[in-house]
């Protein structure tokens, strides 16, 4: 363990850092970390002030990959700054590639594990050519934002590569460079020295996802050229979530579920949206059939008035192009709702159904057939409900909120 010169800050080392759980990997000695630094293999530097559980700053260093990542935390252990630096052709300099600064209230109730997606934040992305894109999001990652392209002073484009142990001091104040604060002071005003564009967040759907569950609602042209109209949704049983975390992901994929949504522990209704599809009379002789279009976990009885895309940690809607979405990926056209705490155990039970021919938890005659595979942990009662999708790829998860902001529905569209 090292100590910063005259600062009382303890400096320790570890093999890795998880910024989501804010936990370090196995500890390293200073000599082991120095050897990794020289060899270019990854290690982490933790700066911890006396009496604090969460480090005040964490640096991930991997000279072999040309990457340095920095996280800064306030006195309550909440993330307030992230930075990415890149080692390019000149190995003595680091490009100050990306900086994210969040504005946090001083309320201690906003603890280390609080959701920071709605906090005001500023993102600065810098190119080696000395240009920067400033994105100011006063309502967080889900809100609209102001964006401008500006020139950057050379001294703010690059940082000197530090020798092992010669880490720069903690940035003062909010961590934003003076030139960024100067631009933010006039952002969007007639007196701004650079033009600012106002961009709409793609998180909120312009389509009423809930229309699929309201019988008789026209849904546009169907896949066979005729009209598509929502039919009566079919109840599909319930889903028990004793852990209070609803997971949505592909049960065939290894690892943790991609989407996790906090909900009160309990048992929730599952619904399958259906639609009548009309065929073109001239081409197909005229006919109708009913088809599954969406799956829903019903969390409340109030109608949803807004629909927003569920985001994973690190998802940044600014990077979405037209028609793009975040969600969970699948290579097997399969998804599932389940209890996040028991996800892996439930997933293994699901694999037994699919791979080993154990059909004890498969009901091929299920009505409706959307959730034909259901697995359950006997001890906790946690459940997993598996559904088929129309295709592989990424499928967004839509969160329906009532007028008062309460989360009342989670929906996956089968044909999205």
Helices and strands as residue ranges (DSSP letters): E 2-3, E 9-14, E 17-18, E 23-24, E 27-28, H 30-39, E 43-49, E 57-62, E 67-73, E 79-87, E 93-102, E 121-126, E 131-137, E 145-151, H 154-157, E 158-160, H 178-185, E 197-199, G 209-213, E 218-221, E 225-230, E 234-241, E 245-249, E 259-262, E 266-279, H 281-284, E 288-298, E 306-309, G 317-319, E 328-330, E 334-339, G 340-342, H 343-355, G 369-371, E 373-376, E 383-388, E 393-395, E 398-401, E 407-413
